[in-house]
């Protein structure tokens, strides 16, 4: 049963990360900064959008900027703690 709970947790974390990526993508200055920091291009984002480590990196970016994080959380009705918990869930994956 633990693996089902872990799987659900991972799916929830990935969903939050994908919503975070969509949020960042709405703001040209943020997505440009994300690509510059991560060293990836727009085609890479499309290719990696299901990679759990990449999604963890998206949440790394999000949580590194408090104002961005709080704006995202407000729009998505999430707590910053939920985003951080999702980040921690995703950064430990080998994918």
C-alpha atoms as an extended CHARMM CRD file, in Angstrom:
* protein
*
        95  EXT
         1         1  UNK       CA              0.0000000000        0.0000000000        0.0000000000  PROA      1               0.0000000000
         2         2  UNK       CA              2.9040000000        2.3410000000        0.5810000000  PROA      2               0.0000000000
         3         3  UNK       CA              3.8170000000        2.3160000000       -3.1050000000  PROA      3               0.0000000000
         4         4  UNK       CA              0.2830000000        3.3990000000       -4.0630000000  PROA      4               0.0000000000
         5         5  UNK       CA              0.4530000000        6.2700000000       -1.5750000000  PROA      5               0.0000000000
         6         6  UNK       CA              3.8930000000        7.2140000000       -2.9050000000  PROA      6               0.0000000000
         7         7  UNK       CA              2.6210000000        7.0390000000       -6.4790000000  PROA      7               0.0000000000
         8         8  UNK       CA             -0.3220000000        9.2950000000       -5.6760000000  PROA      8               0.0000000000
         9         9  UNK       CA              2.0230000000       11.6810000000       -3.8980000000  PROA      9               0.0000000000
        10        10  UNK       CA              4.3380000000       11.7430000000       -6.9030000000  PROA      10              0.0000000000
        11        11  UNK       CA              1.4290000000       12.3420000000       -9.2760000000  PROA      11              0.0000000000
        12        12  UNK       CA              0.1710000000       15.2030000000       -7.1190000000  PROA      12              0.0000000000
        13        13  UNK       CA              3.6450000000       16.7110000000       -6.9280000000  PROA      13              0.0000000000
        14        14  UNK       CA              4.0690000000       16.4240000000      -10.7030000000  PROA      14              0.0000000000
        15        15  UNK       CA              0.6950000000       18.0880000000      -11.2440000000  PROA      15              0.0000000000
        16        16  UNK       CA              1.7280000000       21.0440000000       -9.0680000000  PROA      16              0.0000000000
        17        17  UNK       CA              5.0210000000       21.2980000000      -10.9630000000  PROA      17              0.0000000000
        18        18  UNK       CA              3.2600000000       21.2690000000      -14.3340000000  PROA      18              0.0000000000
        19        19  UNK       CA              0.8940000000       24.0090000000      -13.1120000000  PROA      19              0.0000000000
        20        20  UNK       CA              3.9590000000       25.9260000000      -11.9450000000  PROA      20              0.0000000000
        21        21  UNK       CA              5.5850000000       25.5750000000      -15.3680000000  PROA      21              0.0000000000
        22        22  UNK       CA              2.3840000000       26.7930000000      -17.0180000000  PROA      22              0.0000000000
        23        23  UNK       CA              2.3150000000       29.7680000000      -14.6470000000  PROA      23              0.0000000000
        24        24  UNK       CA              5.9520000000       30.6770000000      -15.3310000000  PROA      24              0.0000000000
        25        25  UNK       CA              5.3280000000       30.3610000000      -19.0780000000  PROA      25              0.0000000000
        26        26  UNK       CA              2.7280000000       33.1450000000      -18.9070000000  PROA      26              0.0000000000
        27        27  UNK       CA              5.4650000000       35.6460000000      -18.0600000000  PROA      27              0.0000000000
        28        28  UNK       CA              8.1680000000       36.0930000000      -20.7150000000  PROA      28              0.0000000000
        29        29  UNK       CA             10.6890000000       37.4770000000      -18.2220000000  PROA      29              0.0000000000
        30        30  UNK       CA             10.2260000000       34.4850000000      -15.9020000000  PROA      30              0.0000000000
        31        31  UNK       CA             10.3830000000       31.7710000000      -18.5550000000  PROA      31              0.0000000000
        32        32  UNK       CA             13.4310000000       33.4790000000      -20.0910000000  PROA      32              0.0000000000
        33        33  UNK       CA             15.1190000000       33.5710000000      -16.6830000000  PROA      33              0.0000000000
        34        34  UNK       CA             14.1920000000       29.9190000000      -16.0780000000  PROA      34              0.0000000000
        35        35  UNK       CA             15.6870000000       28.8610000000      -19.4180000000  PROA      35              0.0000000000
        36        36  UNK       CA             18.8410000000       30.9010000000      -18.7950000000  PROA      36              0.0000000000
        37        37  UNK       CA             19.3630000000       29.4640000000      -15.3120000000  PROA      37              0.0000000000
        38        38  UNK       CA             18.5870000000       25.8870000000      -16.3240000000  PROA      38              0.0000000000
        39        39  UNK       CA             20.4040000000       26.0520000000      -19.6570000000  PROA      39              0.0000000000
        40        40  UNK       CA             17.4990000000       24.5460000000      -21.5480000000  PROA      40              0.0000000000
        41        41  UNK       CA             15.5570000000       25.7330000000      -24.5650000000  PROA      41              0.0000000000
        42        42  UNK       CA             11.8410000000       25.8140000000      -25.3090000000  PROA      42              0.0000000000
        43        43  UNK       CA             12.0020000000       22.5080000000      -27.2490000000  PROA      43              0.0000000000
        44        44  UNK       CA             13.7870000000       20.9670000000      -24.2410000000  PROA      44              0.0000000000
        45        45  UNK       CA             10.9210000000       22.0510000000      -21.9890000000  PROA      45              0.0000000000
        46        46  UNK       CA              8.4390000000       20.2700000000      -24.2350000000  PROA      46              0.0000000000
        47        47  UNK       CA             10.6180000000       17.1670000000      -24.3200000000  PROA      47              0.0000000000
        48        48  UNK       CA             11.2410000000       17.0920000000      -20.5620000000  PROA      48              0.0000000000
        49        49  UNK       CA              7.8030000000       18.1200000000      -19.2830000000  PROA      49              0.0000000000
        50        50  UNK       CA              7.1100000000       14.6140000000      -17.9520000000  PROA      50              0.0000000000
        51        51  UNK       CA             10.5620000000       14.0570000000      -16.4190000000  PROA      51              0.0000000000
        52        52  UNK       CA             10.2140000000       14.1130000000      -12.6330000000  PROA      52              0.0000000000
        53        53  UNK       CA             13.6940000000       15.5370000000      -12.0050000000  PROA      53              0.0000000000
        54        54  UNK       CA             13.0210000000       18.3290000000      -14.5020000000  PROA      54              0.0000000000
        55        55  UNK       CA              9.7070000000       19.0820000000      -12.7900000000  PROA      55              0.0000000000
        56        56  UNK       CA             11.5600000000       19.1720000000       -9.4840000000  PROA      56              0.0000000000
        57        57  UNK       CA             13.8900000000       21.7360000000      -11.0720000000  PROA      57              0.0000000000
        58        58  UNK       CA             10.8820000000       23.8130000000      -12.0780000000  PROA      58              0.0000000000
        59        59  UNK       CA              9.8220000000       23.8650000000       -8.4440000000  PROA      59              0.0000000000
        60        60  UNK       CA             13.4030000000       24.6830000000       -7.3910000000  PROA      60              0.0000000000
        61        61  UNK       CA             13.1330000000       27.7680000000       -9.5930000000  PROA      61              0.0000000000
        62        62  UNK       CA              9.7010000000       28.6310000000       -8.2450000000  PROA      62              0.0000000000
        63        63  UNK       CA             10.6610000000       28.3070000000       -4.5830000000  PROA      63              0.0000000000
        64        64  UNK       CA             13.8510000000       30.3430000000       -5.0420000000  PROA      64              0.0000000000
        65        65  UNK       CA             11.8090000000       33.4960000000       -5.7440000000  PROA      65              0.0000000000
        66        66  UNK       CA              9.4460000000       34.2660000000       -2.8820000000  PROA      66              0.0000000000
        67        67  UNK       CA              7.3480000000       36.8160000000       -4.7610000000  PROA      67              0.0000000000
        68        68  UNK       CA              6.9080000000       34.4340000000       -7.7120000000  PROA      68              0.0000000000
        69        69  UNK       CA              6.0770000000       31.5830000000       -5.3350000000  PROA      69              0.0000000000
        70        70  UNK       CA              3.4950000000       33.6090000000       -3.4210000000  PROA      70              0.0000000000
        71        71  UNK       CA              1.8480000000       34.8700000000       -6.6120000000  PROA      71              0.0000000000
        72        72  UNK       CA              1.6310000000       31.3060000000       -7.9540000000  PROA      72              0.0000000000
        73        73  UNK       CA              0.2660000000       30.0000000000       -4.6620000000  PROA      73              0.0000000000
        74        74  UNK       CA             -2.3430000000       32.7350000000       -4.5610000000  PROA      74              0.0000000000
        75        75  UNK       CA             -3.5220000000       31.9940000000       -8.0880000000  PROA      75              0.0000000000
        76        76  UNK       CA             -3.5530000000       28.2160000000       -7.5830000000  PROA      76              0.0000000000
        77        77  UNK       CA             -4.8950000000       28.3630000000       -4.0170000000  PROA      77              0.0000000000
        78        78  UNK       CA             -1.9280000000       26.3940000000       -2.6950000000  PROA      78              0.0000000000
        79        79  UNK       CA              0.2640000000       26.9320000000        0.3150000000  PROA      79              0.0000000000
        80        80  UNK       CA              3.9850000000       27.5490000000       -0.1700000000  PROA      80              0.0000000000
        81        81  UNK       CA              4.4910000000       24.4690000000        2.0170000000  PROA      81              0.0000000000
        82        82  UNK       CA              2.5760000000       22.3320000000       -0.5060000000  PROA      82              0.0000000000
        83        83  UNK       CA              4.8480000000       23.5590000000       -3.2910000000  PROA      83              0.0000000000
        84        84  UNK       CA              7.9530000000       22.8540000000       -1.2000000000  PROA      84              0.0000000000
        85        85  UNK       CA              6.6860000000       19.3680000000       -0.2980000000  PROA      85              0.0000000000
        86        86  UNK       CA              6.0850000000       18.7190000000       -4.0100000000  PROA      86              0.0000000000
        87        87  UNK       CA              9.6000000000       19.9160000000       -4.8060000000  PROA      87              0.0000000000
        88        88  UNK       CA             11.0950000000       17.5630000000       -2.2470000000  PROA      88              0.0000000000
        89        89  UNK       CA              9.0480000000       14.6580000000       -3.6060000000  PROA      89              0.0000000000
        90        90  UNK       CA             10.2440000000       15.2610000000       -7.1530000000  PROA      90              0.0000000000
        91        91  UNK       CA             13.9380000000       16.0480000000       -6.6870000000  PROA      91              0.0000000000
        92        92  UNK       CA             14.6000000000       12.5770000000       -5.2970000000  PROA      92              0.0000000000
        93        93  UNK       CA             13.5560000000       10.7420000000       -8.4820000000  PROA      93              0.0000000000
        94        94  UNK       CA             16.0430000000        9.0860000000      -10.8430000000  PROA      94              0.0000000000
        95        95  UNK       CA             14.0060000000        9.7200000000      -14.0080000000  PROA      95              0.0000000000
